[in-house]
C-alpha cells in the first residue's frame, strides 16, 4: 500500500496535518510531507477537501498473497477497564476455529490503563495480545480506534477479525472493513471452517429470520464478522496458559481527532445490561400499553432482573430499542427468561431461545412461545403477574 499527493490539487491548507491521528504529516513549503510512521489509516484522505491525497489499497482488489494472512484476531471490547463478556465468548470461539486451522488466536485490546486485562485474555484462549494503551483511548471514539486497527491489519495481516455485535462493534467493524477494502458479515449467530478451503463460514439470519444464510469471503482478507453476544459460550479460564503481549507503538495526536468527549451520562432506563442479565422479564403486545410495563419493572426489581421487550412493543413506542430482544434487537442467554404477552414469532425466538429456562405467560395456549417454554402459564397476565410479584416479594422477605 502507498500514499500519493497530487501536487497540482494540493493547496497547502493543512487540513491533512490536523487530521493525522499519529502526527505523521507536516506541511513544508505548502506541501505535505509524510513521515515514516504513517500507518495508511486514511484520515488525511478523508479530511482533504481538494481530493489531493490518494491511498493505494491492494486489499480493495483481489490480493495475490492470501496465504500470508494468518491468525484469528478478536477485538477485546472493554469499557472503563472492564471487558465485555462478548470479548471472552469470541475468544473461546476463535480458539476453536484457530485449532481447526492450526493457527494462532490474538486479542486486540485498546484503552487506557488496561494492561491488567491481558492475562485474562490469555487465560480465555489468546496466544497473543496486541495492546494499545494510551490516555487518548480512555473513551471509545470511532476515528482513533479505526486508525489503530487499520495499521494493525496492514502490519500483522490476520486471516479473520471478529467483533461483538454491540453498539461499539457495529460502529467500528464497518469503518475498518471500508478502510481496508474487505467484506463484513454482520450479526452472525454461528461460525465454522470449511473443510476443503479453510474459509470462514459466517452464518446469520436472513429474510426476516426465515432462513439462515452462510456467507464466505473468498477473495479478500481479513474475513470479518460481527457476532451477536450470548450466542456462544464463554470458555472456562485456564490460568496455566501462557501468551505474549505485544505493545503497539502508537501515540495518537489529539489534534487529529474530530470528536471530543464532553460529558458522559449513564443510561438510566436499564440498570442491568440486557445481554448480560441472568434473569430477563420481557413484555410484548399483550401488555396493551406502555403504562403496563410497570408490572414488569416491579417484578424485575424483586428478581434483580432486566426488562426486555418484543419488536411489536418497541415499534409501538412502549420501550426503547435498547430493550428489544430478537433478530433486529439483542440476542440474550439468561438463566431465566420470562415472556409476558409475547406470541413468540420466529424473529423474537431467535434472540432468546437459548435461555436456560423459559417461562411464558399467555392467554393463547397455542402461541408459538408456549411450545418452546419450559413452564407455560395459560392465563391473563394482568392477573398472573400481580400474584407472581406478591409471591416473589413474600419469599424475598422471608430470607
Secondary structure, 3 states (H helix, E strand, C coil): CEEEECCCCCCCCCHHHHHCCCCCEEEECCEEEECCCCCCCCHHHHHCCCCCEEEECHHHCCCCCHHHCCCEEEECCEECCEECHHHHHHHHHHHHHHHHHCCCEEEEEEECCCHHHHHHHHHCCCCEEEEEECHHHCCCCHHHHHHHHHHHHHHHCCCEEEEECCHHHHHHHHHHHHHHCCCEEEEECEEEECCCCCCEEEEEEECCCCEEEEECCCCCCCEEEEECCCCCCCCCCCCCCCCEEEECCCCCCHHHCCCCCCCCCCCCCCCCCHHHCCEEEEECHHHCCHHHHHHHHHHHHHHCCEEEECHHHHHCCCCCHHHEECCCCECCCCCEEEEECCCCCHHHHCCCCCCCEEEEEECCCCCHHHHHCCEEEECCHHHHHHHHHHHHHHHHHHC
